[in-house]
Amino acid sequence: MANMYALALKIWLVGVCITWCGLRECEASSVPAVLFFGDSYGDPGNNDFISTMIRSNFPPYGKNFPGQKPTGRFSDGKIMPDYIVVGLGIKELLPAYLDPNITHQDLLTGVSFSSSGSGLDNLTAITLAVIPVWQQIKYLEDYRTRISALIGQENATILLNRALSFISIGTNDFIANYFLQINRRLEYNVAQFQDFLVKIYSNYIEDLYKIDLRKIAIINVPPLGSLPLERTISSVTNGDSVKDMNDAAMGFNSKLESMISGLKTKLPGLQIVYLDYYALVKDFITSPKQYGFTVATKSCCGTGTYEFGIACNYLTAACTNDSDYVFFDSIHLTQKAYSIISQHFLRHGIKDLL
């Protein structure tokens, strides 16, 4: 059995060479698998298999997913990992690692370890009862053991070296932790909290490197204060949280870029790129018509002001013209928005890892 999968992998590594990836924009590459880490922007349903209230495996989520099936993806349909694996010519969807129905082929072509609601600060994950980053590392170690059993240790190392790994995390550390709870604000000012998170992030990448990941894409955090939920909170409290949170996001993102520069010199053989999610979401909001959107400050679900997760449910009216909206719920984007972002990343950034 092991020999059969070893042969299959070697065929895959040759056959997956993509002359033109995505919209025929990328250079020739050999990408055997895609791995995702982090939060809801990359979670295809891992939270379905843990005890947490941070879920989206019910309508109206998934209303435009194949079969109109809610899967645990926080959107009306597909999310970034799905569009990225399609753009790289690997498969149609990136499955959740905790899904008991994943196949051997799923494992060999990539999975997501992401957990909606997770953050760099362990307090974030504890508060929301989701999978912390350190546990995602444990799952990666388990994943390595499983693929080694299928194709042998040497081939598993080759696969991990050549896989593209994506990390999208940090949003919840601000919106569900620092700006919502008092604990961290008693310990740190905003700049200190950013430094605290970046240090954890750096250690996280070093841990991934130790498990043989060599091609990593960092997806920064969005303009937090411009999310419909945070706009609503700001209007209710008569505060200036929109600017404060956007400034916090920009400061954090700037420090991420500096961190990446340091890691390139510190970790030999590491290829790492910075993907600017913030800029794209901001552009959607300020220039929606340029991308075919007509509603950019409210979401498709319910009143468009606060609903997400269990508050966005089958009793909540959802819009019928999803593609006109940037946001599906008050935090997460529509599949149209995710598709545009993923195509941009394939053209600008991901190709540098190929």
N, C-alpha and C positions, 0 to 999 in steps of 0.2 A: 504493500500500500504506500509506504513512504517513498519507494522508488518511483511509483506511478506519479505521485504529486511532485516529486523532484523534476521529473521529465516534463510534467505539465507546466511547472513554473518556468523552466528554461525556454519552453516554447512560447509561453506568455511574455517573457521578458524580451524576446526577439519580436514576436508578433505585435506587441503593443506599441512598437515604435510608430509615432504619429507624425506623419509628414506635415499635416496642418491641423492644429488642435483648435477646438472651439469653432469660431467663425473663420477658420483658415488663417488665424492670426499668429499662431505660435510656431516656434522652430521645432525641428525634429527632436523627439524626446523618447525616453524609455521610463515610463511611470507605471510600476506594477500595482500600486495601491495608494489610496488616500486615507489619512487618519485625521480625525477632528477631535479637539480638546476644548473644554471651556464651558460655555453657558448655552442659553436657549437659541442663540443665533446659529448654533451648530448641532443642536440636539434633535434627532429624528424620532425620539420616543423613549430614551432611557428611563425617564421619570415614570413611565407607565409601569415599570417593574420594581419600583421602590415605594415605600410608604411616605408620601408627601402630598400636600395640597397643590403644589406647583405643577399642574397638569393642563393638557389641552387635547386629551383623547376623547373629545365629545364635540357635537356640533355647537356653533357653526364652523369651528376649526375643521379644516380639510374639505370644505365645501367644493373646492375646485381641484382637489387632489384626485388622481386616477381612482375611479370607482366612488368618488365623493366620500372618501373614508377618512375620518379623523384618526391620526396616527400618533399624536403626541407632538407633532410639529406645530410651533406657535405661528401659524399663518393660515391663509385660506387654501394653500396648496403646498408646493415645494419650497424648500429653503436653500440657502447657499451651498451646503455640501452636495445636494442633489444636482444642482446646475454645474457645479465644478467637475464632478465625476463624469457627467455627460460631455462637458466641454473638452475633457481630456480623453474622451473615447474609451472610458473604462467600463461603465455600466450606467443604468438608468437612475438608480437611487443609492444613497449611502445609508446602510442600515444601522440601527442601534446595537451596540455591542451586547447589551443585556437581553436583547430579544432572544428567547429560547429557540426560535425557528431559524436563526441564521445558519447558513450552510458552510461547508468547507470552502466553496468558491467565494462566498461572501467574505470569509476571513482573509483569503489570499488576495482579494482585491480592495480590501479596506473597510473600516467601520468607524463609527463615531463613539467616543467615550464621553462626550459632552453631557452636561446635566443642567437643565433649565433652572435658573435661580442661583447657580454656583458662582463663586467668586474666588479671588486670590486670598483674601482674608478668611481664615477658617471660621470666624464668627459669622460671616455671611452665609455659608453653607449650613452651619448649625442652626441659625435662626430660621431658615427656610426648609430645613430637613431635606437637603438634597446632597448630591455626591460632591464632596470636596475635591480640590485639585490633587491632594496627596492620594486619594483613593483612585482617581483616574490614572495616576502613575502605577498603582498596584494592578489595575485592570490591564494596562499596557504590558506589564511584566507577565501577567497571565496569558495575554494575547500572544506574546512571544513564545511562551511554552507551548501553546496550542498549535501555532504555525510550524514550530520546530518539529513537533510530532508528525506533522503532515509532510513536510518537505526537507527535514533535516536542519540541523543547527546552522551549518554554513550557508545554506540557501535562505534561511530565515534572516540571517544577518544581511545578506545581499538585498533581500526584499526591504528590510527596514532602512538600509542605507539609501535605497533608491525611492522609497515612498515619499510622497509629499505630505507633510504634516501641517495642520492649521490650528492656530490657537485664537479663540475669540473670548476674551474674559476681561472683567473689570467694571462693566456697567453696574452690576448688582452691588458691588462694593460701595458704590456711591449712592445709588437710588434706594437700595434696601438696607443699607448699613449706615454709612457716614452721615448722610443728610436726613435719615429717618430716625435713627436711634441716637442716644446720647453718649453711649460708652466710648466710642473712638474719638468723638469730639472733645471729650474730657482729657484724652491722652495726647491728641495730635491736632495741630492746625491743618489746613488743607494741604499745604506744601509738604508737611511732614508725613501726612497720610499717603500722599502720592509716592513719596520716597519709600515708605513702608511697603506699599504694594509693589513697586518696581523691584525692590530687593527680593521679594517672594517670587516675582515673575522671573527674575534672572536665575534664581536657584531652580525654579521649575524647568526652565530650558536646559540647564545643566543636567538635571535628572533625566530629561528626555535624551540628551546627547549620550549619557552613560548607557542608555538602552539602545544605542546605535542609530538613533534618528539623526540624519545629517542635512535634511532639506526642510526648513521650517518657515512658514509664513505667519507673521504676526498681524492680526486684524485689530486695529485700534478701536476705541470706544466712540459711540456717536455723540452728537451734540445733545447731551443729557437733558438740559433745560428745555429743549425744543420738542421733546417727546410729548404727545398729547396729555399723558398722565401728569407730567411735571408742569405743563402749562396750566392745567386745571388746579393743581395744588397752589401754584403761585397766585392765581387769580383769587382763590378762596382766602388765602392768608394775606393778601395785599403786600406780598413781599417782592424781593428782587431775585428770586431763586432761579429764574430762567438764565439771567446773566451769570450768577454765581456758579451754577452747575455747568454751564457751557465753558466758563473759564477754568473750572476744575478739570473738565474733560480735556481741554486743550493743553493744560499744563501737564496732565498725566501722559497724554499722547506724545508731547515733546520729550518727556523723560524716557518714554519707550524707545524713541528713535536713538537717543544717546546710548541707552542700554544695548541696543542692537549693535551699534558701532563697537562698543567694548567687547561684546561677545565674539565678534568676528575675529578679533586678534587673540582672544583668550582660548578659543576652542578650535584647534586645527581641523580643517576639512568641513567646518560648518558653513552651509549656505543658508542665509537667513534674509528674508525680505520683509518690508513694512508695507501693509496694505491699508490705504487711507479710507476707511469706512466713514469716518467723520465728514470728510469733505463731500462725499457723494450724497449722504443723507441731507446735509446742509443745503446742497445744491437742489435736491428734490424739493425742499421746503421753500427756498427762495425763488426758484425758477421752475415750478412744476410743469408748466406747459411745454417746456423744452423736452420733457421726457414723456409727454402724453398724459400727465396727471391733471386733475382739476381740483382735487381736495388734498391739501397738504398739512393742515394743522389739526384736523380731527380724523378719527379712525372710522373704519367701516362698521365696527361692531357697536351696537347699542347707540347711546348718545354721542359716541365718538370722543368722550372726554375722560373716562376713567376705567372703562371695562377692559379687563384682561384676565386670563386664567379662568377661575370658577365664576367670575362675574360676567364673563362672556360665554354664555351657555345657550342651550336650545330654547330657553324662554326669552332670550335677548334677540330683538330684531337685528338682523344684519343687512347691510346694503346689498343690492343686486348687481350693482355696477362696480365690482371690486377693482377692476383695472383702472378706474378713475382715481383710486386712492393710493397714497403713499403708504399709509399705515392700515393694517388690518385690525389690530387691537391697539390699546393706548400705549404700547411699548414696541410692538413688533410690526414688521413690514408685510405688505402683500407679496404674493409670489412674483408679481410683475416687477416690483421694486427689487426683490432679491435676484431676479433674473438679470436685470440691468447691471446691478452691482457685480454679480459673478462674471458676466461677460467683460466688464471693465477690468476686473482683477486678472482674468485670463490674458488680456492684452497687455496689461501694465502691472508687472510684478511677478506673477506666477511664471511667466515665460523665462524670467531670470533664474529660475530654479531648474529649468529643463536642460 
